[in-house]
């Protein structure tokens, strides 16, 4: 059972069937004038319309990219390059995706100042913190809509209102929320919004950036004038066609899938917490994605847990797939104020519409056995038992965890 749909999803059969002709028969370059090219151009614009419709945008506001990371880079660097004479201050959070955080670190090396707002123990920022951070130099606010590790949903609509009142550009990374909850660019008061195909049962290597009409960005990739001159290079027609179809399907099935996924997620969380001692859910329990739950288990190591689950046929993760090769504690979970030892004992389960075939009881049994096995080998667990289930580094009342 595949339980890592926040990392990537399986391409749906409907999407695959729509893509197939554009690999062999309809292989024309959409910038050419003859019939083969015109057919590709027609397919390109149909996909653009489908993406736009799915987020309540206009087709001319959609720019196709290679994925969410490029979309984030284009939004942030594009605004910074265009508005640096107005100011060099950007506001974001401590729990952004690396595509945003590392882009901002890059800009800092060129003299930009970035304010990284803290999140609280529920993983959500406070709107007033955003407002207090705004200066006369602020040109951009960039906030992830729904977090890719813990699933918390940020109050972006309220932040967008503030940004609009102050005349500040507002960028949202909606890669994880699109297809799981409503994403409406008008309701969210957003100027730029990043999307990714492979998170919604579309192909990899395709994404889009919504750019509100009137918002100007500097290009990252210069070329032959494709995508309104904003993103040069011959378009990936098969991938874009698949992305457009995936957007159409995600929009029409949104409400049914959201309700189903939330029900499975809640049942899973309840059974895990009731079955396994010292198990916790990370992040807010209400304002979160319907398909994602992030657990932590005291005194175990998450990578070992993943391998034991994999051996039993369950594929999950300890956090973001983008940083799964790093041995450092998750910055997202650390930002919640958790002890680094506890952070390393995390498990992310992310569901898909196909998860209705998920045998929750069997999985919880497998998970409980795996956690118990790892705790038997863990000196930390024995230490916790010595202190009545609470790991105490000093063994006295001065320990903050006691």
N, C-alpha and C positions, 0 to 999 in steps of 0.2 A: 504494500500500500504506500503510495507516494503522498507524503505529508509536508512537502516543501514548496508549495505553490507561490509563496512570496519570492522565491528564488527564480523560478520560471514555471511555465505551464505547458501542458501538451497542446500542440496545434489541433484544433477541432477538425473533424472530418469535413464540415461545410466550408471552413476556411481553406483547407487543403485543396478541395475540389475546385474552388474558385480560382486558386492560384495556378493550377496545373497548365492551362493553355498558354500562359505567359512565359513559360520556360521554353516551349518548343514551337508552337504555332504563331502566337502573337508576340514575337520577340522584337518588335520595332523600337527604335529610339523615339521617344515622344516629342523630341525637338525637330524631327524631320517632317516634310510636307506631304509625302506620298502616303498611300492608304495604310500600309503597315504601321507607319509612325502615327498616323491619325488615330488608329484604333488603340494604340498604347496611350496616347494623349487622352482619349475619351475615358479609358479605364482609370487613368491617373486622376482625372477630375471627378469621376464618380466616387472614388475612394476619399478624395478631399471633402466632398459633400457629406459623405457618411461620417467621417471624423467630426466635421463641424456640427452636424445635426446632433451627435451624441453628447456634445458639451454646450449646446445652445449658442454656437458661434456662427460666423459667416465663413464660407469656404475660402475667401481671399485672406482670412486671418490665420489660416493653417499653413505651416511650413513643414515639409517632411524632412526628417533627419535620420541618422543611423540608430537612434534609440534615446532613452531617457537621459543618459549621461551627456550626450551631445546637445540635447535640448536644454539641459541645465546650463551647460557651458555657454551656449549661444545666448541664452537669456541674460546671464550674469555678466559675462565679458562684453556682450553686445551693448548692454546698457552702460556699463562702466566706461567703455571706450567712447560712447556717444555723449555722455553727460559729465565726464571728469572735470570739465571746466566749471561746471556748476557746483560740484562738490565731490568729495572722495570718502564719504561715510556710508557704510552698508550695515544693516541690521539683520541678524539671523539668530539661530538657536544653537545650543550645545549638542543637539541630537540630530543634526542634519545628515543626510546621505553623503558619502564621500564625494559624489559628483558635485555637490554644492560646497561642502566644507573645504575640499582640496582646491577647488576653483578660487574660493575666497582667500585661502592661504597664498595662492599664486598672486592674486591681486595685492595682497599686503606687501609683497616684495617690491611692488611698484609704487608704494606710498599710500595705498588705500588704508583706511582705518575701518576695522570690522568690530562690531559689538556682538558678542555671543551671549544671548540671553539664557539664563538658567531655566531649567524645568524643575518642577517640584516633585514630590515623591510619587505623584500620580502620572508623571511624564508629560504634563501639560504646562505651557507657559501662561503667564498672566497678561491680559490685554494691556493693563496699565503699565506693565514693564516695557512693552513695546513703545507706548506713547511717551514714557519718561526718557527712553533712549534716543528719541528723535532730536536731531540738531539742525541748524541751518545748513549744514553740509550734507545731510542725508539725501541720497539720490535713489536708494533701492532698499526694499525690505524683501527678504527671501525666506519663506517658511514652508517646511514640508507639511502637506495636508494631513497625511496619515503616516505614522512612523513604520518603517519596514521591519523593525525588530519586535516592538511591543504593541504596535497597532493603535496607539493613542491618536485621536483626531484633534487637531489644533483648532482654536476659534478663528479660523481664517476669514470668515465673513465679517466679523467685527473689526479685525485688523485691517481688512481691505477698505472698510469705510473710513478708518482713520487715515490710511495712506492716501485715499482719494481727496479727503478734505485738506490734507497737507500738501497735495501736489507731488507725492512721492510715488515712484513706480513700484508695483507690487508683483512679485513672482512667487508662484506656487509649484512645488514638485508634487504632482498628483499621480505619480506612477503607481503607487499602491492603492489609492482610493478609487481610481477610475475602474468601473465595472463592478465595484463592491458596494459603493454608496453613490448617491447623486453627485455629479460634478457639473455645475452650471456656472459658466464664467460670468454671467450677469449677476446672479445671486451672490457669488463670491467676491465681487468687486475687484477682479484680478486683471492685471495688464498682460502678464505672461504666464503660461501654464504648460508644464512638461508632461508628456504622455509616452508610454512605451507599449509596443505591440505584444511582446512575449509574456507580459503579465496577465493578458486577457485572452489566452488561447490563440494568439496570433503568432506569426513567425518571429524569430530573433533578427536583430540587425535593422529594425525599423522603429521609428518613433515619430513624434510630431511636437512642434512647439506652437502653441496658440500665441499670437501677437495681436493685441487689441488694435483696431484701426486707429491710426494716429500716433501709435507708439513706434519710435524709430530705434533700430538697433544697428550696430556695426557688424558686418559679416565676419565670420571666422574662416570660411572656406570660399575663396574667390575663384571664379571660373567662368563658365559660359553664360551666366545670367539665369540659370534655372532657379526655380522657387522665388520668383520676383527679384532675383539678383541677391537674395539674402543667403542662399546656400547653394554654391556652385557644384557641378557634377551631375552626370546623367543619373536620373532617378532609378531606384531599385523597383521596377514596376511589379514583378511578382510579389515581392514583400509588401509593397504599398497596397496592392490589391487585397492581399490577405489581411492586412491591418484594417483596411476599410470594412471588410466583411466582419472581422472580429468586433469592431466597434458597433456595427449594426446589431449583431447578436447580443452583445453585452448590454446594449441599451434596452432592447425589447424584453430581455429576460431579467433585468436588474432586480425588480421587486421580489419576484419569486425566488431567485437565487439568494438574495439577501436574507430573507426570512428563513430559508432552509439552512443556510450556513450558520446563522446565529443560533439556531436550535441545536445543531450538532456541536458547535463550539461550547455552548453552555452546558450541555450534558457531559461532554468530555471533561470540562473544568471541574464540575461538581464531583464526578467520580474519581478523578485524580486526587483532588484535595481530601476527599473522604477516605481514600484507600491508602495513601502514602503519607507517613508522618513527615513533618517538617517540609512540606511542599507548599509553595506560594505561587500566586499569579502576579506577574510584574505589570505595572501600568494601571491606568484607570479602568474600573470595572464597567463603566457605562459608556463613556465617550471613546469607543474603540471600533476597529474594523470587525465586521461580522465573521470573517473567515480566519482570524488569527488569534492565538493565545500563546503567551510566553510564560513558561513555568521556571521556577528555580527550586533546586533541591539542595538542602544543606549538606555539606561535607562530601560532595562528589565532584568529579571532573567531567564537564560536558562532552568533550571530545570522545572520552571513553564510553559514555552513555550512547552517543550517536553510533559508534561502532557495534555495540551490543544490540541496539535496535535494528541496525542494518542486517546483522546476522540472522535476525528473526523476520526479515522481510519488510521492515518499516523504515522509510527514508524521511528523515527530518533534519533539523539543523540546530546549532547553538546560537545562531544570530544571523546577521547579514551574510549572504553568499559572497558579497563583494569583499569581505574581509575575513573569510573563513580560514585562510592560510596563516593568519596572524595569531600569535600566542598571547598577545596583549588582551587585557580585560576589555570587554565591550565598552566603548565610550558612552553608548546610549544608556546601558544599565548602570554604569558608574555615575552618570549624571543624575540618576535617581537617588543618589546617596547611599547605595548599597555597598557593603563590604566587598573588596575585590575577590575574596575567597568565594563569597556567595555568587558573585557575578559569573565566575567560571563554571558554576553548576547550573547553567540555564539550558532550556530546551524550547525551541520555537516550533510550534505546530501551525501550519497554514493550509487551509482546506480549499477545495475546488468544488464546483457543482457535482462532480462525480463522486464526492466523498459520502454521498448517501449510501454507498455500498460499504462504508467503513464500519467494521465490527469494533465498537468502542470497548465493550467488555473485555474482549480478547487483548486489545492493545493495552488497556490499563493493567491487566494481569502481567503482560510481558514487561511493561514499563516498571511496575512495582518490583518484579523479580530482578530486573537489571539494576535498579537503584539499590535494592537490598544487597545484591552481590558486590557492588562497588563500595558500599558503606562497610561491608565486612573487612575490606582491604584498606579502609581509610583511617589513618591515625587521627584525622580531624573528627571523624564520627565518634571514635572512642573517647576523645577529649570532650566532645559535646555531652556524651553520656555521663561523664564524670561531673559535669556541671549542670545536671538536671536538664539536658537537652539544649543548653545554650552554650555555644563555644565562647569561652572567656580567655582572652590572650594573657591576662595577668592573674586570673584566678581570684580576684577580689572585687570589691564594690566599685573600684575606680574604672573598671571596664565599661565603656559606653554601651556595650550590648547587654550588659546585665542591668 
